[in-house]
Amino acid sequence: MKIAGAPMSWGVCEVPGWGYQLDRTRVLAEMRDLGLTATELGPPGFLPPSPARRTALLGEYGLRGVAGLVPLVLHDPDLDPMPEIRASLRGFQDGDVEVAVFAAVTGGEGYDIRPELDGTGWKTLTANLDQIVATAKEFDREVALYPHFGTMIQTRDEVKRVLDESRVQLCLDTGHLLVGGTDPVSVVGAAPERVGHVHLKDVDGDLADEVAAGNLTYTEAVRAGLFRPLGEGEVDVGAIVTGLTLGGYDGWYVLEQDTILTEPPPPGEGPKQAVHTSLEHLASLT
């Protein structure tokens, strides 16, 4: 398995007011100390924007950048996302980052409120997704759409519609799919060839039910511990890894557990311990 870390597991997030943001030197050092050799890039500003400087910095910690999140409004017919798409893909090509992970965001802040897509919105979204797939070939990059709670692609029906009406591969996030109402095991079973990237996280079932019932916002649930280290929640990680392996998946497994910190944890505790637990669980599956 090709295993990578993610700054989000250390609470590093692009959402204003998300929580305490750890310094990148600590995050990268803890990734290195855990034995990780690859990471996602994190939000803008976490790493240097220059591909050369970013590569050099990561190299100081024995890491390489393998994927990056690109949040874009893809459903608005009055907005052309292609200039930003091309710029992102060019930057990933220059920095040897393999996978661009596109999230179809709402255009607002955070992940607690989202509009419903109408027919025009869906037509615009799927057309943009297919254009992203075609453009990625120019830059020799892989792309994946990220079904994420609080974005325009959240529910089981929305995930199915993307699979039916576009050619884009998915970022299979085991936690966001489950919280949004999709069993990630069923996606792997039905369409393993459409999985282009994987985020592994586990889910507290009780908190997920509270979100589904409208008793907690997504952010409140994350703060309460919605996402758990692998093996401590409702996600059948073993079935997902087995299904992907049998389906021929050879991409990255990113340990990405959305976390909100209120203060810096003591050295070696908090996010580092949670990621260590996830790594041990993955090792037990092989």
C-alpha positions in Angstrom: 0.0 0.0 0.0 1.1 3.5 -0.8 0.3 5.5 2.4 0.4 9.2 2.7 -0.5 11.7 5.5 -2.6 14.8 5.3 -2.3 18.2 7.2 -6.0 18.0 7.9 -5.3 15.1 10.3 -3.4 17.7 12.3 -6.3 20.2 12.2 -4.9 22.3 9.3 -7.8 23.5 7.3 -8.8 26.3 4.9 -12.0 27.1 6.6 -11.9 30.4 8.6 -12.2 29.9 12.3 -11.8 26.1 12.0 -9.6 25.8 15.0 -6.0 26.1 16.3 -3.6 25.8 13.3 -0.4 24.0 14.1 2.9 25.3 12.6 3.9 23.3 9.5 7.3 22.5 11.0 5.6 20.5 13.8 3.2 18.8 11.4 5.8 17.7 8.9 8.2 16.6 11.6 5.5 14.4 13.2 4.7 12.9 9.8 8.4 12.1 9.4 8.6 10.6 12.9 5.7 8.3 12.1 7.5 6.9 9.1 5.4 8.6 6.5 7.2 9.5 3.2 4.4 11.3 1.4 1.6 13.8 2.1 -1.1 15.8 0.6 -0.3 19.5 0.3 -2.9 21.0 2.7 -4.7 24.3 2.3 -3.2 27.4 0.5 -0.5 29.0 2.7 0.4 25.8 4.6 3.3 25.0 2.1 5.1 27.5 -0.1 3.2 28.2 -3.3 6.3 27.8 -5.5 6.6 24.2 -6.6 10.4 24.2 -6.3 10.3 25.7 -2.8 7.5 23.3 -1.7 9.4 20.3 -3.0 12.6 21.4 -1.2 10.8 22.0 2.1 9.1 18.6 2.0 12.4 17.0 1.1 13.9 18.3 4.3 11.5 16.0 6.2 11.8 13.1 3.9 8.4 13.7 2.3 7.0 14.3 -1.1 3.7 15.9 -2.1 1.5 13.4 -3.9 -1.9 15.1 -4.0 -3.6 18.4 -3.4 -7.1 19.7 -2.8 -8.5 22.2 -5.3 -11.9 23.6 -4.0 -13.8 25.1 -6.9 -17.4 26.3 -7.8 -18.3 24.0 -10.7 -22.1 24.4 -10.8 -22.4 28.1 -11.7 -22.9 28.8 -15.4 -21.7 32.3 -15.0 -18.3 31.2 -13.6 -15.5 29.7 -15.7 -13.3 27.5 -13.5 -10.9 26.5 -16.3 -8.3 29.2 -15.7 -7.9 28.1 -12.1 -8.0 24.4 -13.1 -5.3 24.9 -15.6 -3.2 26.9 -13.2 -3.6 24.2 -10.5 -2.7 21.4 -12.9 0.3 23.3 -14.2 1.6 23.9 -10.6 1.1 20.2 -9.8 3.0 19.2 -12.9 5.9 21.5 -12.1 6.0 20.1 -8.5 5.5 16.5 -9.5 2.3 16.2 -7.6 0.4 13.2 -9.0 -3.3 13.8 -8.2 -5.5 16.9 -8.2 -8.4 16.4 -5.9 -11.3 18.7 -7.0 -14.1 19.5 -4.5 -17.3 21.0 -5.9 -17.7 23.6 -3.2 -20.8 25.8 -2.7 -19.1 29.2 -3.0 -19.7 30.0 0.7 -17.5 29.5 3.7 -17.4 26.2 5.6 -19.4 23.0 5.1 -22.5 23.5 7.2 -24.9 25.1 4.6 -25.3 24.2 0.9 -27.9 24.9 -1.8 -29.6 22.2 -3.9 -28.6 21.9 -7.6 -31.2 22.5 -10.3 -31.0 21.1 -13.8 -28.8 23.9 -15.1 -26.5 23.5 -12.1 -26.1 19.7 -12.8 -25.5 20.2 -16.5 -22.8 22.8 -15.8 -21.2 20.7 -13.1 -21.0 17.5 -15.2 -19.7 19.5 -18.2 -17.0 21.0 -16.1 -16.0 17.6 -14.7 -15.6 16.2 -18.1 -13.5 19.2 -19.1 -11.3 18.7 -16.1 -10.7 15.1 -17.1 -9.7 16.2 -20.6 -7.5 19.0 -19.5 -5.7 16.8 -16.9 -4.4 14.7 -19.8 -2.6 17.8 -21.2 -0.6 18.0 -18.0 -0.3 14.2 -17.4 -2.0 14.5 -14.0 -4.6 12.3 -12.4 -7.8 14.0 -11.2 -10.5 12.9 -8.8 -13.7 14.5 -7.6 -14.1 14.7 -3.9 -17.6 13.9 -2.5 -17.4 15.8 0.7 -20.1 16.7 3.3 -21.3 20.3 2.7 -20.2 20.4 -0.9 -22.5 20.1 -4.0 -21.7 16.3 -4.1 -22.7 14.9 -0.7 -25.5 12.4 -0.8 -25.8 8.9 -2.2 -28.0 10.0 -5.1 -25.5 12.8 -6.0 -22.6 10.4 -6.0 -24.5 8.0 -8.2 -25.4 10.8 -10.6 -21.8 11.9 -10.9 -20.8 8.3 -11.8 -23.7 8.0 -14.3 -23.3 11.4 -16.0 -19.6 12.1 -16.1 -16.3 10.4 -16.7 -14.5 11.7 -13.6 -12.9 9.4 -11.1 -13.7 9.7 -7.4 -11.7 10.5 -4.3 -13.2 7.8 -2.1 -13.3 9.4 1.3 -14.6 6.7 3.5 -15.8 9.1 6.2 -17.4 11.8 4.1 -19.2 9.2 2.0 -20.6 7.4 5.1 -21.7 10.7 6.8 -23.4 11.8 3.6 -25.4 8.5 3.3 -23.2 6.4 1.0 -21.7 3.1 2.1 -18.1 3.3 0.7 -17.9 -0.5 0.5 -20.8 -0.4 -1.9 -19.0 2.1 -4.1 -15.9 -0.1 -4.2 -18.0 -3.1 -5.0 -20.0 -1.4 -7.8 -17.4 0.7 -9.5 -13.8 0.0 -8.3 -12.5 1.3 -11.7 -13.9 4.8 -10.8 -11.8 5.2 -7.7 -8.8 7.4 -8.4 -7.7 8.4 -4.9 -8.6 7.3 -1.4 -8.9 9.1 1.9 -9.2 6.7 4.8 -10.9 7.7 8.0 -13.3 6.1 10.4 -16.6 7.5 11.7 -18.4 7.7 15.1 -21.8 6.3 14.1 -23.7 8.1 16.9 -22.4 11.5 15.9 -23.0 10.7 12.2 -26.7 10.0 13.1 -26.9 13.4 14.9 -25.6 15.1 11.8 -28.1 13.3 9.6 -31.0 14.2 12.0 -30.0 17.8 11.9 -29.2 17.9 15.6 -25.5 18.8 15.0 -23.8 20.8 12.2 -21.0 19.1 10.4 -18.5 21.4 12.2 -20.0 20.7 15.6 -19.7 17.0 15.0 -16.1 17.2 13.9 -15.3 19.2 17.0 -17.0 16.5 19.1 -14.9 13.7 17.4 -17.0 12.6 14.4 -13.9 11.2 12.7 -12.0 8.5 14.5 -8.7 6.6 13.9 -9.1 3.6 11.7 -10.6 0.6 13.6 -12.5 2.8 16.1 -15.7 3.5 14.2 -18.3 2.2 11.7 -16.2 2.0 8.5 -15.2 -1.5 7.3 -11.7 -0.5 6.3 -10.6 -4.1 5.7 -13.4 -4.7 3.2 -12.6 -1.4 1.4 -8.9 -2.2 1.1 -9.6 -5.8 0.0 -12.1 -4.6 -2.6 -9.8 -2.0 -4.0 -6.9 -4.4 -4.2 -9.0 -7.0 -6.1 -10.3 -4.2 -8.4 -6.7 -3.3 -9.4 -6.4 0.0 -7.4 -2.7 1.0 -7.2 -3.1 4.6 -6.0 -2.5 6.4 -2.7 -4.3 5.7 0.6 -4.3 9.0 2.5 -4.8 9.0 6.2 -7.0 12.1 6.5 -9.0 12.4 9.6 -10.8 15.8 9.8 -9.8 17.3 13.2 -10.4 20.5 15.1 -7.9 21.6 17.7 -8.6 24.1 20.4 -4.9 24.4 21.5 -1.6 22.7 20.6 -1.5 19.2 22.0 1.5 18.0 24.0 4.3 16.6 21.9 3.6 13.1 20.6 -0.1 13.3 21.6 -3.3 14.3 19.8 -3.1 14.0 16.0 0.2 12.2 16.0 -1.2 9.5 18.3 -4.4 9.2 16.2 -2.4 8.8 13.0 -0.2 6.2 14.7 -3.3 4.2 15.7 -4.5 4.3 12.1 -1.2 3.1 10.8 -1.2 0.2 13.2 -4.7 -0.7 12.1 -3.7 -0.7 8.5 -0.6 -2.9 9.3 -3.0 -5.4 11.0 -4.9 -5.8 7.7 -1.9 -7.0 5.7 
